[in-house]
Amino acid sequence: MKCTSVKDPNIIKPTLLVDTKEGFKVYESKTKETKINIMEKAQKKPVIVEFIQLKEDNILKVYTEINGKPNLKHPIAEDKWYDYEDIVKKEGLKLKTPESGGETQIASIGDYIVFGFTKELGRHCWPVKPSYFENAYIKL
């Protein structure tokens, strides 16, 4: 956003207010302009969430937590599961998340899957990259 002193009311010149016998006088500086901060500040409420880190050796556990336990009783299903694990290791785990409007997000090996709960969405999950997770979350 480009701001100018003439058209943008958020830009003011530093002023000096002097109390005189005739009342207050305002002296504007002819030097530097200052931007008034019109943005408010807020801090997110602390919310406890559950998480699991996606690793090569826990794909079944993560899948079960998200979708329920797959039926692997048939030998062909078990073989297909191992094929699916290989795909997840290479391409990531696809998650449909409310945050993405029901679109698919990808959790790669090493990413965290965070689970939250709201009245509107119920229990849901979303992927978080390790660098963001380490900065934004505190493990309890």
N, CA, C and O atoms as a GROMACS GRO file, in nm:
protein
  560
    1MET      N    1   0.084  -0.117   0.000
    1MET     CA    2   0.000   0.000   0.000
    1MET      C    3   0.088   0.123   0.000
    1MET      O    4   0.183   0.132   0.079
    2LYS      N    5   0.059   0.219  -0.088
    2LYS     CA    6   0.135   0.343  -0.096
    2LYS      C    7   0.062   0.450  -0.017
    2LYS      O    8  -0.059   0.466  -0.032
    3CYS      N    9   0.133   0.523   0.064
    3CYS     CA   10   0.072   0.628   0.146
    3CYS      C   11   0.132   0.763   0.108
    3CYS      O   12   0.251   0.773   0.082
    4THR      N   13   0.049   0.864   0.105
    4THR     CA   14   0.097   1.001   0.085
    4THR      C   15   0.041   1.089   0.194
    4THR      O   16  -0.064   1.060   0.252
    5SER      N   17   0.112   1.197   0.222
    5SER     CA   18   0.068   1.284   0.330
    5SER      C   19  -0.056   1.362   0.295
    5SER      O   20  -0.129   1.405   0.385
    6VAL      N   21  -0.083   1.381   0.168
    6VAL     CA   22  -0.197   1.462   0.130
    6VAL      C   23  -0.327   1.382   0.132
    6VAL      O   24  -0.428   1.428   0.184
    7LYS      N   25  -0.323   1.262   0.074
    7LYS     CA   26  -0.446   1.186   0.057
    7LYS      C   27  -0.473   1.084   0.167
    7LYS      O   28  -0.588   1.042   0.184
    8ASP      N   29  -0.373   1.043   0.241
    8ASP     CA   30  -0.390   0.940   0.342
    8ASP      C   31  -0.405   1.004   0.480
    8ASP      O   32  -0.310   1.064   0.530
    9PRO      N   33  -0.525   0.994   0.542
    9PRO     CA   34  -0.546   1.056   0.673
    9PRO      C   35  -0.468   0.987   0.785
    9PRO      O   36  -0.462   1.038   0.897
   10ASN      N   37  -0.408   0.872   0.756
   10ASN     CA   38  -0.331   0.802   0.858
   10ASN      C   39  -0.189   0.855   0.870
   10ASN      O   40  -0.114   0.814   0.958
   11ILE      N   41  -0.151   0.946   0.782
   11ILE     CA   42  -0.018   1.004   0.787
   11ILE      C   43  -0.029   1.143   0.849
   11ILE      O   44  -0.106   1.227   0.801
   12ILE      N   45   0.047   1.167   0.954
   12ILE     CA   46   0.049   1.300   1.015
   12ILE      C   47   0.192   1.344   1.034
   12ILE      O   48   0.284   1.262   1.036
   13LYS      N   49   0.209   1.473   1.047
   13LYS     CA   50   0.342   1.526   1.078
   13LYS      C   51   0.354   1.531   1.229
   13LYS      O   52   0.255   1.557   1.297
   14PRO      N   53   0.473   1.508   1.283
   14PRO     CA   54   0.491   1.522   1.427
   14PRO      C   55   0.453   1.663   1.470
   14PRO      O   56   0.488   1.761   1.404
   15THR      N   57   0.382   1.673   1.582
   15THR     CA   58   0.334   1.804   1.628
   15THR      C   59   0.383   1.833   1.768
   15THR      O   60   0.422   1.744   1.843
   16LEU      N   61   0.380   1.961   1.799
   16LEU     CA   62   0.413   2.007   1.932
   16LEU      C   63   0.296   2.089   1.980
   16LEU      O   64   0.256   2.185   1.912
   17LEU      N   65   0.240   2.055   2.093
   17LEU     CA   66   0.124   2.126   2.148
   17LEU      C   67   0.175   2.216   2.260
   17LEU      O   68   0.234   2.169   2.356
   18VAL      N   69   0.151   2.348   2.246
   18VAL     CA   70   0.201   2.445   2.343
   18VAL      C   71   0.083   2.519   2.404
   18VAL      O   72  -0.004   2.570   2.333
   19ASP      N   73   0.082   2.524   2.539
   19ASP     CA   74  -0.022   2.593   2.611
   19ASP      C   75   0.018   2.741   2.621
   19ASP      O   76   0.120   2.774   2.681
   20THR      N   77  -0.061   2.830   2.563
   20THR     CA   78  -0.034   2.973   2.569
   20THR      C   79  -0.152   3.043   2.636
   20THR      O   80  -0.253   2.979   2.665
   21LYS      N   81  -0.140   3.173   2.659
   21LYS     CA   82  -0.250   3.249   2.720
   21LYS      C   83  -0.372   3.250   2.631
   21LYS      O   84  -0.485   3.255   2.678
   22GLU      N   85  -0.349   3.247   2.502
   22GLU     CA   86  -0.460   3.248   2.407
   22GLU      C   87  -0.522   3.109   2.388
   22GLU      O   88  -0.624   3.096   2.321
   23GLY      N   89  -0.463   3.008   2.444
   23GLY     CA   90  -0.510   2.871   2.427
   23GLY      C   91  -0.397   2.784   2.376
   23GLY      O   92  -0.281   2.825   2.376
   24PHE      N   93  -0.430   2.666   2.333
   24PHE     CA   94  -0.328   2.574   2.282
   24PHE      C   95  -0.294   2.609   2.138
   24PHE      O   96  -0.383   2.640   2.058
   25LYS      N   97  -0.165   2.606   2.106
   25LYS     CA   98  -0.120   2.625   1.969
   25LYS      C   99  -0.051   2.498   1.923
   25LYS      O  100   0.023   2.435   1.998
   26VAL      N  101  -0.076   2.461   1.799
   26VAL     CA  102  -0.017   2.341   1.741
   26VAL      C  103   0.091   2.383   1.643
   26VAL      O  104   0.066   2.461   1.551
   27TYR      N  105   0.210   2.332   1.662
   27TYR     CA  106   0.321   2.356   1.570
   27TYR      C  107   0.355   2.225   1.501
   27TYR      O  108   0.392   2.128   1.565
   28GLU      N  109   0.342   2.224   1.368
   28GLU     CA  110   0.374   2.104   1.292
   28GLU      C  111   0.519   2.109   1.247
   28GLU      O  112   0.570   2.213   1.207
   29SER      N  113   0.583   1.997   1.255
   29SER     CA  114   0.720   1.987   1.207
   29SER      C  115   0.720   1.983   1.056
   29SER      O  116   0.630   1.924   0.995
   30LYS      N  117   0.817   2.044   0.996
   30LYS     CA  118   0.826   2.040   0.850
   30LYS      C  119   0.924   1.932   0.806
   30LYS      O  120   0.967   1.931   0.690
   31THR      N  121   0.957   1.842   0.896
   31THR     CA  122   1.057   1.741   0.862
   31THR      C  123   0.990   1.608   0.830
   31THR      O  124   0.934   1.591   0.722
   32LYS      N  125   0.996   1.516   0.921
   32LYS     CA  126   0.958   1.378   0.897
   32LYS      C  127   0.809   1.353   0.920
   32LYS      O  128   0.750   1.412   1.010
   33GLU      N  129   0.749   1.268   0.837
   33GLU     CA  130   0.610   1.228   0.856
   33GLU      C  131   0.606   1.097   0.933
   33GLU      O  132   0.700   1.017   0.925
   34THR      N  133   0.498   1.075   1.006
   34THR     CA  134   0.484   0.956   1.088
   34THR      C  135   0.351   0.889   1.055
   34THR      O  136   0.250   0.957   1.038
   35LYS      N  137   0.351   0.757   1.046
   35LYS     CA  138   0.227   0.683   1.021
   35LYS      C  139   0.164   0.644   1.153
   35LYS      O  140   0.230   0.589   1.241
   36ILE      N  141   0.034   0.673   1.167
   36ILE     CA  142  -0.039   0.631   1.286
   36ILE      C  143  -0.071   0.483   1.271
   36ILE      O  144  -0.115   0.440   1.164
   37ASN      N  145  -0.050   0.405   1.375
   37ASN     CA  146  -0.081   0.263   1.371
   37ASN      C  147  -0.230   0.245   1.396
   37ASN      O  148  -0.276   0.266   1.509
   38ILE      N  149  -0.306   0.207   1.293
   38ILE     CA  150  -0.450   0.189   1.308
   38ILE      C  151  -0.486   0.042   1.330
   38ILE      O  152  -0.603   0.009   1.353
   39MET      N  153  -0.387  -0.046   1.323
   39MET     CA  154  -0.412  -0.188   1.345
   39MET      C  155  -0.420  -0.216   1.494
   39MET      O  156  -0.340  -0.164   1.573
   40GLU      N  157  -0.516  -0.299   1.532
   40GLU     CA  158  -0.524  -0.343   1.671
   40GLU      C  159  -0.442  -0.471   1.686
   40GLU      O  160  -0.408  -0.536   1.588
   41LYS      N  161  -0.412  -0.505   1.808
   41LYS     CA  162  -0.334  -0.626   1.835
   41LYS      C  163  -0.419  -0.723   1.916
   41LYS      O  164  -0.504  -0.683   1.996
   42ALA      N  165  -0.394  -0.851   1.894
   42ALA     CA  166  -0.464  -0.956   1.968
   42ALA      C  167  -0.371  -1.074   1.984
   42ALA      O  168  -0.278  -1.092   1.905
   43GLN      N  169  -0.396  -1.155   2.084
   43GLN     CA  170  -0.319  -1.277   2.105
   43GLN      C  171  -0.416  -1.394   2.102
   43GLN      O  172  -0.524  -1.388   2.161
   44LYS      N  173  -0.377  -1.502   2.032
   44LYS     CA  174  -0.463  -1.620   2.026
   44LYS      C  175  -0.479  -1.680   2.166
   44LYS      O  176  -0.385  -1.681   2.246
   45LYS      N  177  -0.597  -1.729   2.192
   45LYS     CA  178  -0.621  -1.797   2.319
   45LYS      C  179  -0.544  -1.929   2.318
   45LYS      O  180  -0.536  -1.997   2.216
   46PRO      N  181  -0.487  -1.965   2.432
   46PRO     CA  182  -0.416  -2.093   2.435
   46PRO      C  183  -0.516  -2.209   2.424
   46PRO      O  184  -0.614  -2.216   2.500
   47VAL      N  185  -0.491  -2.297   2.332
   47VAL     CA  186  -0.577  -2.412   2.309
   47VAL      C  187  -0.489  -2.536   2.309
   47VAL      O  188  -0.383  -2.538   2.245
   48ILE      N  189  -0.532  -2.637   2.380
   48ILE     CA  190  -0.456  -2.763   2.382
   48ILE      C  191  -0.507  -2.850   2.268
   48ILE      O  192  -0.627  -2.874   2.254
   49VAL      N  193  -0.414  -2.898   2.186
   49VAL     CA  194  -0.446  -2.984   2.074
   49VAL      C  195  -0.368  -3.114   2.088
   49VAL      O  196  -0.269  -3.121   2.160
   50GLU      N  197  -0.414  -3.216   2.017
   50GLU     CA  198  -0.341  -3.342   2.011
   50GLU      C  199  -0.264  -3.344   1.880
   50GLU      O  200  -0.304  -3.278   1.784
   51PHE      N  201  -0.156  -3.418   1.875
   51PHE     CA  202  -0.078  -3.427   1.752
   51PHE      C  203  -0.007  -3.560   1.745
   51PHE      O  204   0.011  -3.629   1.845
   52ILE      N  205   0.032  -3.593   1.624
   52ILE     CA  206   0.117  -3.709   1.600
   52ILE      C  207   0.207  -3.674   1.482
   52ILE      O  208   0.162  -3.612   1.385
   53GLN      N  209   0.332  -3.712   1.490
   53GLN     CA  210   0.424  -3.686   1.380
   53GLN      C  211   0.420  -3.803   1.283
   53GLN      O  212   0.433  -3.918   1.324
   54LEU      N  213   0.403  -3.773   1.155
   54LEU     CA  214   0.400  -3.877   1.052
   54LEU      C  215   0.542  -3.924   1.024
   54LEU      O  216   0.629  -3.847   0.986
   55LYS      N  217   0.562  -4.054   1.046
   55LYS     CA  218   0.693  -4.115   1.021
   55LYS      C  219   0.673  -4.237   0.932
   55LYS      O  220   0.562  -4.285   0.914
   56GLU      N  221   0.782  -4.285   0.877
   56GLU     CA  222   0.773  -4.401   0.788
   56GLU      C  223   0.721  -4.525   0.859
   56GLU      O  224   0.659  -4.611   0.796
   57ASP      N  225   0.745  -4.536   0.990
   57ASP     CA  226   0.704  -4.657   1.062
   57ASP      C  227   0.571  -4.644   1.136
   57ASP      O  228   0.533  -4.736   1.209
   58ASN      N  229   0.498  -4.532   1.120
   58ASN     CA  230   0.370  -4.520   1.190
   58ASN      C  231   0.254  -4.477   1.099
   58ASN      O  232   0.156  -4.420   1.147
   59ILE      N  233   0.265  -4.504   0.969
   59ILE     CA  234   0.161  -4.463   0.874
   59ILE      C  235   0.027  -4.528   0.909
   59ILE      O  236  -0.077  -4.462   0.901
   60LEU      N  237   0.028  -4.655   0.946
   60LEU     CA  238  -0.096  -4.724   0.983
   60LEU      C  239  -0.158  -4.659   1.106
   60LEU      O  240  -0.280  -4.638   1.110
   61LYS      N  241  -0.079  -4.627   1.204
   61LYS     CA  242  -0.129  -4.564   1.326
   61LYS      C  243  -0.192  -4.427   1.295
   61LYS      O  244  -0.299  -4.396   1.345
   62VAL      N  245  -0.124  -4.347   1.212
   62VAL     CA  246  -0.177  -4.216   1.175
   62VAL      C  247  -0.305  -4.230   1.094
   62VAL      O  248  -0.404  -4.161   1.119
   63TYR      N  249  -0.303  -4.322   0.997
   63TYR     CA  250  -0.422  -4.346   0.915
   63TYR      C  251  -0.541  -4.386   1.002
   63TYR      O  252  -0.652  -4.336   0.983
   64THR      N  253  -0.517  -4.476   1.096
   64THR     CA  254  -0.622  -4.524   1.185
   64THR      C  255  -0.678  -4.410   1.270
   64THR      O  256  -0.799  -4.402   1.292
   65GLU      N  257  -0.592  -4.323   1.318
   65GLU     CA  258  -0.636  -4.209   1.399
   65GLU      C  259  -0.725  -4.115   1.320
   65GLU      O  260  -0.818  -4.057   1.375
   66ILE      N  261  -0.698  -4.100   1.192
   66ILE     CA  262  -0.775  -4.008   1.107
   66ILE      C  263  -0.900  -4.073   1.051
   66ILE      O  264  -1.008  -4.014   1.056
   67ASN      N  265  -0.886  -4.194   0.997
   67ASN     CA  266  -0.995  -4.256   0.921
   67ASN      C  267  -1.057  -4.379   0.986
   67ASN      O  268  -1.157  -4.431   0.935
   68GLY      N  269  -1.002  -4.427   1.094
   68GLY     CA  270  -1.046  -4.554   1.150
   68GLY      C  271  -0.959  -4.666   1.096
   68GLY      O  272  -0.887  -4.648   0.998
   69LYS      N  273  -0.967  -4.778   1.160
   69LYS     CA  274  -0.879  -4.890   1.124
   69LYS      C  275  -0.920  -4.951   0.990
   69LYS      O  276  -1.036  -4.985   0.970
   70PRO      N  277  -0.824  -4.964   0.898
   70PRO     CA  278  -0.857  -5.027   0.770
   70PRO      C  279  -0.872  -5.179   0.788
   70PRO      O  280  -0.810  -5.239   0.876
   71ASN      N  281  -0.953  -5.238   0.704
   71ASN     CA  282  -0.973  -5.383   0.709
   71ASN      C  283  -0.862  -5.451   0.630
   71ASN      O  284  -0.862  -5.449   0.506
   72LEU      N  285  -0.768  -5.510   0.701
   72LEU     CA  286  -0.654  -5.574   0.636
   72LEU      C  287  -0.655  -5.726   0.654
   72LEU      O  288  -0.550  -5.790   0.645
   73LYS      N  289  -0.773  -5.783   0.678
   73LYS     CA  290  -0.782  -5.927   0.706
   73LYS      C  291  -0.752  -6.012   0.583
   73LYS      O  292  -0.702  -6.124   0.596
   74HIS      N  293  -0.782  -5.962   0.466
   74HIS     CA  294  -0.759  -6.038   0.344
   74HIS      C  295  -0.615  -6.015   0.296
   74HIS      O  296  -0.566  -5.902   0.300
   75PRO      N  297  -0.546  -6.121   0.250
   75PRO     CA  298  -0.406  -6.105   0.206
   75PRO      C  299  -0.388  -5.999   0.096
   75PRO      O  300  -0.289  -5.927   0.095
   76ILE      N  301  -0.485  -5.990   0.004
   76ILE     CA  302  -0.474  -5.889  -0.102
   76ILE      C  303  -0.481  -5.749  -0.041
   76ILE      O  304  -0.407  -5.660  -0.083
   77ALA      N  305  -0.570  -5.729   0.056
   77ALA     CA  306  -0.582  -5.599   0.122
   77ALA      C  307  -0.451  -5.563   0.192
   77ALA      O  308  -0.408  -5.448   0.191
   78GLU      N  309  -0.390  -5.662   0.253
   78GLU     CA  310  -0.263  -5.637   0.322
   78GLU      C  311  -0.154  -5.596   0.223
   78GLU      O  312  -0.076  -5.505   0.249
   79ASP      N  313  -0.150  -5.665   0.108
   79ASP     CA  314  -0.053  -5.628   0.004
   79ASP      C  315  -0.079  -5.486  -0.047
   79ASP      O  316   0.014  -5.407  -0.065
   80LYS      N  317  -0.204  -5.456  -0.069
   80LYS     CA  318  -0.240  -5.321  -0.116
   80LYS      C  319  -0.203  -5.217  -0.012
   80LYS      O  320  -0.165  -5.105  -0.046
   81TRP      N  321  -0.215  -5.252   0.117
   81TRP     CA  322  -0.177  -5.157   0.222
   81TRP      C  323  -0.028  -5.122   0.212
   81TRP      O  324   0.009  -5.006   0.224
   82TYR      N  325   0.055  -5.222   0.189
   82TYR     CA  326   0.199  -5.196   0.177
   82TYR      C  327   0.228  -5.107   0.056
   82TYR      O  328   0.318  -5.023   0.061
   83ASP      N  329   0.152  -5.126  -0.052
   83ASP     CA  330   0.165  -5.037  -0.168
   83ASP      C  331   0.125  -4.894  -0.130
   83ASP      O  332   0.191  -4.797  -0.168
   84TYR      N  333   0.016  -4.882  -0.053
   84TYR     CA  334  -0.030  -4.751  -0.009
   84TYR      C  335   0.076  -4.683   0.079
   84TYR      O  336   0.102  -4.564   0.064
   85GLU      N  337   0.136  -4.758   0.170
   85GLU     CA  338   0.243  -4.701   0.254
   85GLU      C  339   0.359  -4.650   0.171
   85GLU      O  340   0.416  -4.545   0.201
   86ASP      N  341   0.395  -4.722   0.067
   86ASP     CA  342   0.502  -4.677  -0.022
   86ASP      C  343   0.466  -4.545  -0.090
   86ASP      O  344   0.550  -4.457  -0.104
   87ILE      N  345   0.340  -4.533  -0.131
   87ILE     CA  346   0.294  -4.408  -0.194
   87ILE      C  347   0.301  -4.293  -0.094
   87ILE      O  348   0.346  -4.184  -0.128
   88VAL      N  349   0.256  -4.317   0.030
   88VAL     CA  350   0.259  -4.212   0.134
   88VAL      C  351   0.403  -4.170   0.161
   88VAL      O  352   0.430  -4.052   0.180
   89LYS      N  353   0.495  -4.265   0.165
   89LYS     CA  354   0.636  -4.232   0.190
   89LYS      C  355   0.692  -4.142   0.080
   89LYS      O  356   0.774  -4.055   0.107
   90LYS      N  357   0.647  -4.162  -0.043
   90LYS     CA  358   0.699  -4.085  -0.156
   90LYS      C  359   0.622  -3.954  -0.178
   90LYS      O  360   0.682  -3.850  -0.203
   91GLU      N  361   0.488  -3.962  -0.169
   91GLU     CA  362   0.405  -3.847  -0.210
   91GLU      C  363   0.335  -3.777  -0.094
   91GLU      O  364   0.280  -3.669  -0.112
   92GLY      N  365   0.336  -3.838   0.024
   92GLY     CA  366   0.269  -3.779   0.139
   92GLY      C  367   0.130  -3.834   0.162
   92GLY      O  368   0.074  -3.902   0.075
   93LEU      N  369   0.076  -3.805   0.279
   93LEU     CA  370  -0.058  -3.850   0.319
   93LEU      C  371  -0.157  -3.740   0.284
   93LEU      O  372  -0.140  -3.625   0.326
   94LYS      N  373  -0.260  -3.775   0.209
   94LYS     CA  374  -0.360  -3.676   0.168
   94LYS      C  375  -0.464  -3.661   0.278
   94LYS      O  376  -0.519  -3.760   0.328
   95LEU      N  377  -0.489  -3.536   0.317
   95LEU     CA  378  -0.588  -3.505   0.420
   95LEU      C  379  -0.690  -3.406   0.366
   95LEU      O  380  -0.653  -3.305   0.307
   96LYS      N  381  -0.817  -3.436   0.387
   96LYS     CA  382  -0.921  -3.337   0.355
   96LYS      C  383  -0.946  -3.258   0.483
   96LYS      O  384  -0.986  -3.314   0.584
   97THR      N  385  -0.921  -3.129   0.476
   97THR     CA  386  -0.929  -3.047   0.597
   97THR      C  387  -1.032  -2.937   0.581
   97THR      O  388  -1.047  -2.881   0.472
   98PRO      N  389  -1.105  -2.905   0.689
   98PRO     CA  390  -1.201  -2.794   0.683
   98PRO      C  391  -1.132  -2.661   0.653
   98PRO      O  392  -1.191  -2.574   0.589
   99GLU      N  393  -1.008  -2.645   0.699
   99GLU     CA  394  -0.935  -2.520   0.679
   99GLU      C  395  -0.912  -2.491   0.531
   99GLU      O  396  -0.899  -2.376   0.490
  100SER      N  397  -0.908  -2.597   0.451
  100SER     CA  398  -0.885  -2.578   0.307
  100SER      C  399  -1.016  -2.592   0.229
  100SER      O  400  -1.015  -2.616   0.109
  101GLY      N  401  -1.128  -2.576   0.298
  101GLY     CA  402  -1.257  -2.583   0.231
  101GLY      C  403  -1.289  -2.723   0.181
  101GLY      O  404  -1.359  -2.738   0.081
  102GLY      N  405  -1.239  -2.824   0.249
  102GLY     CA  406  -1.264  -2.962   0.208
  102GLY      C  407  -1.168  -3.011   0.101
  102GLY      O  408  -1.176  -3.126   0.058
  103GLU      N  409  -1.078  -2.924   0.057
  103GLU     CA  410  -0.978  -2.964  -0.041
  103GLU      C  411  -0.872  -3.049   0.027
  103GLU      O  412  -0.868  -3.060   0.150
  104THR      N  413  -0.786  -3.109  -0.053
  104THR     CA  414  -0.683  -3.198  -0.001
  104THR      C  415  -0.556  -3.121   0.035
  104THR      O  416  -0.508  -3.039  -0.043
  105GLN      N  417  -0.502  -3.149   0.152
  105GLN     CA  418  -0.370  -3.101   0.191
  105GLN      C  419  -0.280  -3.223   0.206
  105GLN      O  420  -0.329  -3.333   0.234
  106ILE      N  421  -0.152  -3.204   0.189
  106ILE     CA  422  -0.057  -3.316   0.193
  106ILE      C  423   0.030  -3.304   0.318
  106ILE      O  424   0.088  -3.200   0.345
  107ALA      N  425   0.037  -3.415   0.393
  107ALA     CA  426   0.129  -3.426   0.506
  107ALA      C  427   0.244  -3.516   0.462
  107ALA      O  428   0.223  -3.633   0.431
  108SER      N  429   0.363  -3.460   0.459
  108SER     CA  430   0.482  -3.537   0.420
  108SER      C  431   0.539  -3.607   0.542
  108SER      O  432   0.507  -3.573   0.656
  109ILE      N  433   0.624  -3.706   0.517
  109ILE     CA  434   0.692  -3.773   0.627
  109ILE      C  435   0.769  -3.667   0.706
  109ILE      O  436   0.842  -3.586   0.648
  110GLY      N  437   0.753  -3.668   0.838
  110GLY     CA  438   0.816  -3.568   0.924
  110GLY      C  439   0.722  -3.458   0.967
  110GLY      O  440   0.746  -3.392   1.068
  111ASP      N  441   0.613  -3.435   0.891
  111ASP     CA  442   0.514  -3.333   0.928
  111ASP      C  443   0.434  -3.380   1.049
  111ASP      O  444   0.426  -3.500   1.077
  112TYR      N  445   0.378  -3.285   1.118
  112TYR     CA  446   0.289  -3.315   1.230
  112TYR      C  447   0.145  -3.310   1.181
  112TYR      O  448   0.110  -3.224   1.099
  113ILE      N  449   0.063  -3.400   1.230
  113ILE     CA  450  -0.080  -3.396   1.207
  113ILE      C  451  -0.140  -3.347   1.339
  113ILE      O  452  -0.128  -3.414   1.442
  114VAL      N  453  -0.204  -3.232   1.335
  114VAL     CA  454  -0.260  -3.171   1.456
  114VAL      C  455  -0.411  -3.192   1.453
  114VAL      O  456  -0.476  -3.174   1.350
  115PHE      N  457  -0.467  -3.232   1.568
  115PHE     CA  458  -0.609  -3.259   1.580
  115PHE      C  459  -0.671  -3.154   1.672
  115PHE      O  460  -0.621  -3.127   1.781
  116GLY      N  461  -0.781  -3.095   1.626
  116GLY     CA  462  -0.853  -2.998   1.706
  116GLY      C  463  -1.001  -3.034   1.710
  116GLY      O  464  -1.046  -3.126   1.641
  117PHE      N  465  -1.074  -2.960   1.791
  117PHE     CA  466  -1.218  -2.983   1.802
  117PHE      C  467  -1.289  -2.850   1.816
  117PHE      O  468  -1.250  -2.766   1.898
  118THR      N  469  -1.391  -2.829   1.736
  118THR     CA  470  -1.479  -2.713   1.751
  118THR      C  471  -1.623  -2.760   1.737
  118THR      O  472  -1.649  -2.867   1.682
  119LYS      N  473  -1.716  -2.681   1.787
  119LYS     CA  474  -1.857  -2.715   1.773
  119LYS      C  475  -1.897  -2.724   1.627
  119LYS      O  476  -1.973  -2.812   1.586
  120GLU      N  477  -1.845  -2.630   1.547
  120GLU     CA  478  -1.884  -2.623   1.406
  120GLU      C  479  -1.828  -2.738   1.324
  120GLU      O  480  -1.897  -2.793   1.238
  121LEU      N  481  -1.703  -2.774   1.349
  121LEU     CA  482  -1.635  -2.872   1.264
  121LEU      C  483  -1.621  -3.009   1.328
  121LEU      O  484  -1.590  -3.106   1.258
  122GLY      N  485  -1.644  -3.019   1.459
  122GLY     CA  486  -1.620  -3.145   1.528
  122GLY      C  487  -1.470  -3.170   1.536
  122GLY      O  488  -1.391  -3.076   1.535
  123ARG      N  489  -1.432  -3.296   1.546
  123ARG     CA  490  -1.288  -3.331   1.551
  123ARG      C  491  -1.235  -3.327   1.408
  123ARG      O  492  -1.291  -3.388   1.318
  124HIS      N  493  -1.126  -3.256   1.389
  124HIS     CA  494  -1.066  -3.244   1.257
  124HIS      C  495  -0.915  -3.232   1.271
  124HIS      O  496  -0.863  -3.209   1.380
  125CYS      N  497  -0.846  -3.248   1.160
  125CYS     CA  498  -0.700  -3.243   1.166
  125CYS      C  499  -0.645  -3.164   1.049
  125CYS      O  500  -0.714  -3.140   0.950
  126TRP      N  501  -0.519  -3.124   1.063
  126TRP     CA  502  -0.450  -3.051   0.958
  126TRP      C  503  -0.301  -3.076   0.969
  126TRP      O  504  -0.250  -3.100   1.079
  127PRO      N  505  -0.229  -3.070   0.858
  127PRO     CA  506  -0.084  -3.092   0.862
  127PRO      C  507  -0.010  -2.964   0.900
  127PRO      O  508  -0.052  -2.854   0.865
  128VAL      N  509   0.101  -2.981   0.970
  128VAL     CA  510   0.185  -2.868   1.011
  128VAL      C  511   0.331  -2.907   0.986
  128VAL      O  512   0.376  -3.013   1.029
  129LYS      N  513   0.403  -2.821   0.916
  129LYS     CA  514   0.546  -2.845   0.891
  129LYS      C  515   0.623  -2.840   1.022
  129LYS      O  516   0.588  -2.761   1.111
  130PRO      N  517   0.728  -2.922   1.036
  130PRO     CA  518   0.803  -2.927   1.162
  130PRO      C  519   0.857  -2.792   1.208
  130PRO      O  520   0.853  -2.762   1.328
  131SER      N  521   0.907  -2.710   1.118
  131SER     CA  522   0.964  -2.580   1.158
  131SER      C  523   0.856  -2.490   1.218
  131SER      O  524   0.882  -2.421   1.317
  132TYR      N  525   0.736  -2.490   1.160
  132TYR     CA  526   0.627  -2.409   1.214
  132TYR      C  527   0.580  -2.468   1.347
  132TYR      O  528   0.554  -2.395   1.442
  133PHE      N  529   0.568  -2.601   1.352
  133PHE     CA  530   0.521  -2.666   1.474
  133PHE      C  531   0.612  -2.631   1.592
  133PHE      O  532   0.563  -2.598   1.700
  134GLU      N  533   0.742  -2.640   1.572
  134GLU     CA  534   0.838  -2.613   1.680
  134GLU      C  535   0.830  -2.468   1.729
  134GLU      O  536   0.855  -2.441   1.846
  135ASN      N  537   0.794  -2.375   1.639
  135ASN     CA  538   0.783  -2.234   1.678
  135ASN      C  539   0.647  -2.198   1.738
  135ASN      O  540   0.638  -2.109   1.821
  136ALA      N  541   0.542  -2.267   1.696
  136ALA     CA  542   0.407  -2.228   1.734
  136ALA      C  543   0.347  -2.311   1.847
  136ALA      O  544   0.253  -2.266   1.913
  137TYR      N  545   0.397  -2.430   1.870
  137TYR     CA  546   0.338  -2.520   1.970
  137TYR      C  547   0.438  -2.554   2.078
  137TYR      O  548   0.559  -2.559   2.054
  138ILE      N  549   0.386  -2.576   2.198
  138ILE     CA  550   0.469  -2.621   2.312
  138ILE      C  551   0.422  -2.762   2.346
  138ILE      O  552   0.305  -2.783   2.376
  139LYS      N  553   0.512  -2.858   2.341
  139LYS     CA  554   0.475  -2.996   2.375
  139LYS      C  555   0.454  -3.005   2.526
  139LYS      O  556   0.536  -2.958   2.605
  140LEU      N  557   0.342  -3.066   2.564
  140LEU     CA  558   0.309  -3.081   2.706
  140LEU      C  559   0.352  -3.217   2.759
  140LEU      O  560   0.332  -3.247   2.877
   0.00000   0.00000   0.00000
